[in-house]
């Protein structure tokens, strides 16, 4: 239990570090943007899709979709989306993650991979 509490807190700190330093935000949530007509931009749609997939237990597929987007366009918007994704995953209970073939350690590994891809050094 203490090990998982440590991992959860570490994931929170890593995600919050990126959100505050890179995006000057207090939350790790992706900012969904709309155009002049009120339509959600492409990554906003992807963010909503990733959340729905996670909610449905399709975590591995959602993570694959996230990394495909990053491979296609390694932008700050994709980084913000990745921080949102792993921050969102971190809110779920271990049972939900495990029941859907994912683990807390994989959440931590995912955010570490994002930091490596984007060259972010975490001071923790």
Residue pairs with C-beta under 8 A, 6 or more apart in sequence:
4 94
4 104
7 104
7 105
7 107
7 108
8 90
8 104
10 108
10 124
11 86
11 87
11 90
11 104
11 107
11 108
11 111
12 87
12 90
13 122
13 124
14 108
14 111
14 112
14 115
14 122
14 124
15 28
15 83
15 86
15 87
15 90
15 111
16 28
17 122
17 123
17 124
18 28
18 79
18 83
18 114
18 115
18 120
19 25
19 26
19 27
19 28
19 80
19 83
19 87
20 26
22 76
22 79
22 80
22 120
23 76
23 80
23 83
25 31
28 83
28 84
28 86
28 87
29 84
29 87
30 43
30 44
30 47
30 80
30 81
30 83
30 84
31 80
32 40
32 41
32 44
32 47
32 48
33 40
33 41
33 44
34 40
34 41
34 44
35 41
40 48
43 69
43 77
43 78
43 81
46 65
46 66
46 69
46 81
47 81
47 84
47 85
49 62
49 65
50 62
50 65
50 66
50 81
50 85
50 88
51 88
53 59
53 61
53 62
53 65
54 62
54 85
54 88
54 89
54 92
57 96
57 99
57 100
58 100
59 89
59 97
59 100
59 101
59 102
60 100
60 101
60 102
62 85
63 85
63 110
66 81
66 82
66 85
69 78
69 81
70 78
70 82
70 114
70 117
74 117
74 118
79 114
79 118
82 110
82 111
82 114
83 111
83 114
85 110
86 107
86 110
86 111
86 114
89 97
89 102
89 107
89 110
90 104
90 107
94 103
94 104
97 103
97 104
97 106
97 107
114 120
115 121
115 122
